[in-house]
Every structure is written in structure tokens, then in C-alpha cells.
């Protein structure tokens, strides 16, 4: 964990967040600037700066975040459609440099996004 990382501080419980799920590998919480009725961030407990910094050893954890997103989507009855997104770098909107997966649902999601 990084001492100066916002999401590491949330994972440690030092900064409050509206947690919706947690286990030994991940913490999921509501986005403070939601872009859909359901907008949850799934964050690995272990600090990884972003997808481009991930290694092959991180592949299982990255995939596991997707499974957590699917579990939350089922619990929220989003089976008709939801989106999962990893933003990579500032040009894609990544503003916190701790790998996190966005789960968006509860409204029509147009394509292309952005």
C-alpha cells in the first residue's frame, strides 16, 4: 500500500467511503461523482498504479475485479446491461493512480462512450 494514495487510504479505512462490497482482495465503493445510477469502483487492496503498470502476476487480480463487478451487478439487478471500464492514464480520465474498475449501470449506456 502507498501512504499517499487516496484509494489505499480508503482501503485502510482512513478516509470514509460508501462501501458496497469487500473481501480479502478487493474493496468496492460508490463513486463520489457518479455517471450512472450505479457507479461503483472496484479497487484491489494491493496497490497497483494502473493497468499499464500491471504485470502478468497481476492478471488473476485484474480478472477477479471483473468477477466482483459481475457479482455487484447481479445483486443490483443490472443483468440487462452494465459496463465495466479501466481508465488508463490521464488522457482516458484516470485521476487516481491506483488500479480501479468502474461498474456503471442503471441507465442506457451509449456507444461510443465519452
N, C-alpha and C positions, 0 to 999 in steps of 0.2 A: 504494500500500500504506500501511496505517496502522501506525505504530510501536507502538501499544498494543493492537493486535488479536491475539488468540490465534491465529486461523486465518492471518493474514498471517505471523505468526512461524513457523507450521508450514510454510506455502508457501515461506518463505525458508530453511527447514532449521534454524532456530534452536532449535526445540522438536521433539523426536523424535515421530514418529507411524508407525504401521504402514501405509506407503503400499502401495496396491494398483494404482494407475494414475497416470500423469501425462503431460501433453503441454504444448504451448506455451500453452494456455488454461486448463487445469484441473489440480488435484491431487485424488486420491481416496484416502481412508484409512479404516481401521476406526474405528468409533465406540468410545470408551472405556467407554461404558455401553450395550452392545448390547441391543436389544429384540427381536432375532431372530437366528438362526444367521448370516445375512448381514445386517450393518448397516454400510453404508459411507456416508461423507459425501463428496459431490462438491462441491468448492469452486472457484469461479473464482479464478484468480491475481490478477485485478484486484479491488480492494476495492469492494464494494457492500454497504452496511449491511444491506439486506434487500429483499424483494420489493416492499414498499410504497415504498422509496426508488429503485427501478429506474426507468429511463426507456425510451422507445421505442428509444433507441440500444443498450440492453442486451438487447433481445428475442432477438437471434441467440444471444448467450452463454447466456441462460437456457434456450433451446431446446437448445443444444449440450450443456448439463449433462444434459438428459434423454437425449440420444443416448449420452453416456458411460455413464449408468446402464444403458441397454439393452445396451451392449457388455459391461459387467461382468457383468450378469445372464446373458447368453449364455455367457460364459466360466465361470460358476459353475453352469451348467445349471439356472437358475431359470425356464426358459421356461414352466413350468406355472402360475406365478403369483408376482408380486412387486409391491411398492408403491413409488412414489416420492412424496415429500412435501416441500413447502416449508412450514415453520412460519413464521408471520408475526406477530411481536410476542410479548411476554411471556405474554399470555393464551393463546397457542397453543403455548407451550413453547419459544419461541426464547430461548436463553440466551447465544448468541454472535452478536453483531451484525455478521456477515459472511455474506452470502448463501450458503446451502449447501443442497444437495438430499440428502435421506435416501433411500437404497436399502435396502429391507427385504425379506427373503425367506428361504426355507428352512423355513418353518412355515406353517400355516394362518393367514391374516390375516382376522380377523372384520370385519364391518361392522355398525354404525358403529364407527370406531376411537375410542380414548380413553375 
